């Protein structure tokens, strides 16, 4: 039996959800400039351009963190070029592709963003956030949180070294719930990149968990950087309402709790994009 599309239409295309302006950065700029620009503009990725202003790659907060996890030097962010950490591939998507097919493409290819093209090569950008926002507005009362939350997830205790938990955030999942006897916080990519604000005495020009930077950063624990008292969702909550919470609060994921407050899952923007890709298909079809 097909799911009722409700207010979703196959006529809704990428052009209706994309961001028409794209924040760009030169490949010769520094990672410090990239990090600060993402913070100031409130975005998670930048389009990287060459000297002729042609797009040559993308750089995201995750790219920045991944590079610094793997970089064995002790250079500061101001000494590392954007070109060293940027992704060299640029996922492309046409503006006339339906939103539902775009969500399926994001799910299958595990995309977080794509450059929107048409006759011109660079007319906008569409992200998981854009698709999540569309879902929150257009797909009420179709799915529950439990339908798409991740039940197998990584969590940390408050005493775990940040440098260990960082690996999970950069390579496996968008955030890590911090659970002692109960949920006390959540550690996100933004938390990892905000060490200068959260720990003013620390070295600010370098990321955080590279042990070669110094003992003080290597000994940081999750409780030093985590966001306390995180917002949560319930298993039976409407998925669109959970998506609205994610959009309204500007967060990447929600711990999911049962009636006793035990964390039983983790809901990310990518899970919501996956749900959007299932609209119009038999329920439960993978």
Beta strands, then each sheet from edge to edge (+ up, - down):
strand 1: 24-26
strand 2: 45-49
strand 3: 55-60
strand 4: 92-94
strand 5: 113-117
strand 6: 124-127
strand 7: 155-156
strand 8: 175-179
strand 9: 183-188
strand 10: 227-228
strand 11: 232-234
strand 12: 253-257
strand 13: 263-268
sheet 1: 1+ 2+ 3-
sheet 2: 4+ 5+ 6-
sheet 3: 7+ 8+ 9- 10+
sheet 4: 11+ 12+ 13-
end
